[in-house]
Amino acid sequence: MATENFFNLCGIAVERTKYNILKRNIIPGIKGKKGQIVLFIIIGIIIFISIGIILISYPKAKAGTVKAYEIYSIKNEVSSFTEDCIKQGIDNGILLFGKYGAQNIIPGHSIEADHGDDSGKYFGDIVNYSGDIALYYYNSQNLMQNISDWQEDLTISVFEEVNNCIAEYETFKNRVNINLSDELYAESQLSYDKIYFEFNFPTAITQGNSQIKLSEYKGEKKIYLYDLYSAVSEIVNRTIEFPEYIDYGLLFDAKDKYGFNISIVFYNNSINYIIEDSETMINNKPFRFSFAVSTETQGEED
């Protein structure tokens, strides 16, 4: 009996324990409507804190997104700026190449020229020009370079003009860091009617932790360099054969053969030739190539 009562007591105790736990509120010590209100308050506080964390984090995430957008936007600006530099650099380099008779960068024999004075004798349309131009014939000697030298001179001339232009990257440096590598170079290839350039300008654009790299660019220009070289060679060879004779027929034939207009100026014991190619336009003007042959001999120099 005592044992039965003991188990009964234990059973009652177990049942009461289960009952009491089930009857208890989730939060010990809080019961009824008051407990629900407190629970809602706590949930509200948690939501409020979560929203606060999101609001604090969002501007930073947005700033990172804006910076990433800005660097890509600036990358496009730098790339577009470089492409404009290449176009203008090609034109300027070809102008200098023609002005100095393919001896702008690789110096050879030259002679003073002045085409701005109409007092001298001339043939054809005169262009104003003063300075030194290439001398391709003197004292029975052919001083003309080969076409590979012409190509090299033209390529270096264009490269220097482009390089001078991209020095203006400084205008972007108040917005991003731009580092231009020293490993810059340009290469060219010739076809019958064009010259193709490949430029390597390794550039790193940095903003914060973001970095974008640019390097290779391409450009081309219509120019009949082979025909130009042939026309000049024909004039120089004819001068070697007949030093005191100007073959005007050869100059007229160049129009039919190559499409070139050739003018001449007599200046300081030299004949200066100006070859104009209307098929190659530089800044909306026909390309001009200048060179000279000397009528002076070593005996006359004294």
SULDAWO-V979085 format. One record per residue. N is the residue number from 1. SS is DSSP state (~ for helix, > for strand, _ for the rest). PSI is psi in degrees with one decimal (none if undefined). D_LAST is the distance of its C-alpha to the last C-alpha in whole Angstrom. Layout:
BEGIN
<<N SS PSI D_LAST> <N SS PSI D_LAST>>
END
This chain:
BEGIN
<<1 _ -46.6 154> <2 ~ -37.9 152> <3 ~ -42.3 149> <4 ~ -43.9 149> <5 ~ -36.1 149> <6 ~ -46.5 146> <7 ~ -36.9 144> <8 ~ -42.6 145> <9 ~ -42.3 144> <10 ~ -41.6 140> <11 ~ -44.8 140> <12 ~ -40.7 141> <13 ~ -41.4 138> <14 ~ -47.5 136> <15 ~ -41.5 136> <16 ~ -36.3 136> <17 ~ -46.8 133> <18 ~ -44.8 131> <19 ~ -45.7 133> <20 ~ -37.5 131> <21 ~ -42.2 128> <22 ~ -33.6 128> <23 ~ -19.0 129> <24 _ 152.4 126> <25 _ 160.2 123> <26 _ -39.0 120> <27 _ 112.3 119> <28 _ 137.2 122> <29 _ -4.3 124> <30 _ 126.4 123> <31 _ 155.8 125> <32 ~ -151.8 126> <33 ~ -34.7 124> <34 ~ -40.0 122> <35 ~ -41.4 121> <36 ~ -41.2 119> <37 ~ -45.9 118> <38 ~ -39.7 116> <39 ~ -43.7 115> <40 ~ -37.8 113> <41 ~ -45.1 112> <42 ~ -43.6 110> <43 ~ -40.7 109> <44 ~ -41.1 107> <45 ~ -42.3 106> <46 ~ -43.8 104> <47 ~ -42.4 103> <48 ~ -44.4 101> <49 ~ -41.0 100> <50 ~ -44.4 98> <51 ~ -40.5 97> <52 ~ -43.1 95> <53 ~ -41.2 93> <54 ~ -43.6 92> <55 ~ -35.1 91> <56 ~ -39.5 89> <57 ~ -30.1 87> <58 ~ -46.4 86> <59 ~ -36.6 84> <60 ~ -44.1 82> <61 ~ -40.6 82> <62 ~ -41.2 81> <63 ~ -40.9 78> <64 ~ -39.8 77> <65 ~ -42.6 77> <66 ~ -42.6 75> <67 ~ -42.3 72> <68 ~ -40.6 72> <69 ~ -42.9 72> <70 ~ -44.0 69> <71 ~ -35.1 67> <72 ~ -34.8 67> <73 ~ -44.0 66> <74 ~ -35.9 63> <75 ~ -43.2 62> <76 ~ -37.5 62> <77 ~ -45.5 60> <78 ~ -42.9 58> <79 ~ -44.1 57> <80 ~ -40.6 57> <81 ~ -43.2 54> <82 ~ -41.9 52> <83 ~ -37.9 53> <84 ~ -39.9 51> <85 ~ -40.4 48> <86 ~ -44.3 48> <87 ~ -48.4 48> <88 ~ -37.1 45> <89 ~ -37.8 43> <90 ~ -46.1 43> <91 ~ -47.2 42> <92 ~ -39.3 39> <93 ~ -40.1 38> <94 ~ -37.7 37> <95 ~ -46.8 36> <96 ~ -38.3 33> <97 ~ -45.7 32> <98 ~ -36.1 32> <99 ~ -41.0 30> <100 _ 8.9 27> <101 _ 45.8 27> <102 _ 28.2 29> <103 _ 35.7 27> <104 _ -42.2 29> <105 _ -43.8 31> <106 _ 95.6 29> <107 _ 140.6 25> <108 _ -143.5 23> <109 _ 136.0 19> <110 > 167.6 19> <111 > 148.6 17> <112 > 141.5 18> <113 > 148.7 21> <114 > 104.0 23> <115 _ 10.4 26> <116 _ -3.6 28> <117 _ 118.0 27> <118 _ 2.0 28> <119 _ -22.4 26> <120 _ 166.4 24> <121 _ 142.6 25> <122 > 164.3 26> <123 > 126.5 29> <124 _ -166.9 32> <125 _ 127.1 33> <126 _ 140.2 31> <127 _ 141.4 32> <128 _ 127.3 30> <129 _ 137.9 28> <130 > 146.4 25> <131 > -169.1 24> <132 > 138.0 22> <133 > 165.8 23> <134 > 138.1 22> <135 > 115.2 19> <136 > -5.7 21> <137 > 129.9 19> <138 > 129.1 15> <139 _ 51.4 13> <140 _ 14.5 17> <141 > 136.9 19> <142 > 110.8 22> <143 _ 12.6 21> <144 _ 139.1 25> <145 _ 168.1 27> <146 _ 170.2 31> <147 ~ -26.6 34> <148 ~ -33.9 35> <149 ~ -39.0 32> <150 ~ -46.7 33> <151 ~ -42.8 36> <152 ~ -44.3 36> <153 ~ -44.0 33> <154 ~ -42.6 36> <155 ~ -45.4 39> <156 ~ -40.0 37> <157 ~ -45.0 36> <158 ~ -44.5 40> <159 ~ -44.3 41> <160 ~ -37.9 40> <161 ~ -41.4 41> <162 ~ -42.8 44> <163 ~ -39.3 44> <164 ~ -35.2 43> <165 ~ -44.9 46> <166 ~ -6.8 49> <167 ~ -18.7 48> <168 ~ 8.8 50> <169 ~ -18.9 53> <170 ~ -28.6 54> <171 ~ -19.4 56> <172 ~ -11.4 58> <173 _ -10.4 59> <174 _ -5.0 61> <175 _ -36.2 64> <176 _ 167.6 63> <177 > 126.7 61> <178 > 120.4 58> <179 > 121.9 56> <180 > 123.3 53> <181 _ 156.6 52> <182 _ -12.4 49> <183 _ 67.2 49> <184 _ 143.3 47> <185 > 165.6 45> <186 > 143.8 45> <187 > 157.6 45> <188 > 156.3 44> <189 > 141.3 45> <190 > 139.5 43> <191 _ -176.6 45> <192 _ -43.7 44> <193 _ 11.1 45> <194 > 161.0 45> <195 > 131.5 44> <196 > 134.9 47> <197 > 143.6 46> <198 > 125.3 49> <199 > 142.5 48> <200 > 109.6 50> <201 > 80.6 51> <202 > 116.1 54> <203 > 130.7 56> <204 > 123.2 59> <205 > 120.4 61> <206 > 134.7 64> <207 > 110.9 67> <208 _ -126.1 70> <209 _ 1.2 71> <210 > 140.2 69> <211 > 137.5 66> <212 > 140.7 64> <213 > 139.6 61> <214 > 153.1 58> <215 > -66.1 55> <216 > 137.0 54> <217 > 159.4 53> <218 > 154.4 51> <219 > 162.5 49> <220 > 161.8 47> <221 > 138.3 45> <222 > 119.7 45> <223 _ 134.1 41> <224 _ 71.9 40> <225 ~ -37.6 38> <226 ~ -43.9 38> <227 ~ -40.5 38> <228 ~ -45.6 35> <229 ~ -40.4 33> <230 ~ -43.3 34> <231 ~ -43.9 33> <232 ~ -42.6 29> <233 ~ -40.6 29> <234 ~ -40.8 30> <235 ~ -45.2 27> <236 ~ -44.0 25> <237 ~ -37.5 26> <238 ~ -34.0 26> <239 ~ -40.2 23> <240 ~ -39.1 22> <241 ~ -40.6 24> <242 _ 81.2 23> <243 _ -32.4 19> <244 _ 16.4 19> <245 _ 134.4 23> <246 _ 121.7 25> <247 _ 89.5 28> <248 ~ -29.8 31> <249 ~ -37.8 34> <250 ~ -37.8 32> <251 ~ -40.9 32> <252 ~ -37.1 36> <253 ~ -30.3 37> <254 ~ -28.5 36> <255 ~ -46.8 39> <256 ~ -36.5 41> <257 ~ -42.9 40> <258 ~ -13.5 40> <259 _ 17.4 41> <260 > 144.2 37> <261 > 128.1 36> <262 > 126.2 32> <263 > 156.7 30> <264 > 149.7 26> <265 > 133.3 24> <266 > 118.1 21> <267 _ 122.5 18> <268 _ 60.2 15> <269 _ 32.0 13> <270 > 158.4 16> <271 > 117.4 20> <272 > 125.7 22> <273 > 137.8 26> <274 > 113.4 29> <275 > 125.7 32> <276 > 128.1 35> <277 > 104.2 38> <278 > -10.8 41> <279 > -21.0 44> <280 > 107.2 42> <281 > 129.4 43> <282 > 117.7 42> <283 _ 42.8 44> <284 _ 19.6 45> <285 > 148.6 42> <286 > 142.6 40> <287 > 138.0 37> <288 > 138.6 34> <289 > 128.2 31> <290 > 141.7 27> <291 > 170.2 24> <292 > 154.3 21> <293 > 138.9 19> <294 > 137.0 15> <295 _ 4.3 14> <296 _ 144.1 11> <297 _ 167.4 9> <298 ~ -32.9 7> <299 ~ -34.6 6> <300 ~ -16.2 5> <301 ~ -32.4 4> <302 _ none 0>>
END
